[in-house]
Amino acid sequence: MNRVSCPHHPEANLIEDYHAGDMICPQCGLVVVDRCIDVGSEWRTFSNDKATSDPSRVGAAENPLLSGGDLSTIIGKPSGSSGYGENGQAKYQNRKQVSSSDRALLSAFREISHMSDRINLPRTIVDRTNGLFKQVHEQRSLRGRSNDAIAAACLYIACRQEGVPRTFKEICAVSRVSKKEIGRCFKLIIRAIEANVSLINSGDFMSRFCSNLSLPTSVQKAATYVANKAVELDLVPGRSPISVAAAAIYMASQASKEKRSQKEIGDIAGVAEITIKQSYRLMFPKAMDLFPEDFKFVTRVEDLPAP
């Protein structure tokens, strides 16, 4: 990138005159550049403005998901008698019309933002969720379903598409709709917009579950290996990846010094103790074949808790 400099004093740091829009050499006074464009924020500096007034002269950023980009003009309150008519009312007033469609979108976007903040999801997932919701809203293929349920289902889909899946119970916990309703909307949205959603596996949740349980990396790696091996040997047919992951964490933790109970794991994974117990019962007979060869047992396989 070429640096603007004085032809007579190239090493001098130019001084910018913001009032005149010039860049001046401090050594010889030569105006090197005139009519500079100020790229800073645009603010009002009127002396009669109150401290509580909004100093910005422009509106919010353009939102491509709304019709017209949500571009608008806001007229301030009159500052003198010339701004009022004979009846004492302001001559110019704000008459921004927001369509019912945009109003529904804005409400859904706020709900999506609130849900994402509560489970610490990044902005990329929020943007993808907003795009999915707009796509569903424009197709009008889910008439009769609440926007909150559609927004929660879109958030679930976006998490899976971005490779950071969340369980239905986790989404349900931060939304205002039931798990069953989110599941119904999820199926309808997948069918309506033909979204590509990869299948989830137990490894997608292992890192987060182990981290929330304060388990070391060695136990996490062992639990991941146990879960993958159990699926490979077809020991847990028909079981959800979440219950398989929870059972694998229970088995790996019981074999180490960092033991966790089924209740502790169930609270984090969002599954019932009986569900973990059923998956553990299917895996227990082949426990010797499920652990990696380099795993350091604190409790031998023979001494693991019976299902």
Secondary structure as UniProt FT lines:
FT   TURN            10..11
FT   STRAND          15..17
FT   TURN            18..21
FT   STRAND          22..24
FT   TURN            26..28
FT   STRAND          31..33
FT   TURN            47..48
FT   TURN            51..52
FT   TURN            64..65
FT   HELIX           67..70
FT   HELIX           81..83
FT   TURN            86..87
FT   HELIX           100..118
FT   TURN            119..120
FT   HELIX           123..139
FT   TURN            143..144
FT   HELIX           147..161
FT   TURN            162..163
FT   HELIX           168..174
FT   HELIX           179..193
FT   HELIX           203..212
FT   TURN            213..214
FT   HELIX           217..232
FT   TURN            233..234
FT   TURN            237..238
FT   HELIX           241..255
FT   HELIX           262..269
FT   HELIX           273..283
FT   HELIX           284..286
FT   HELIX           287..290
FT   TURN            293..294
FT   HELIX           301..303
//
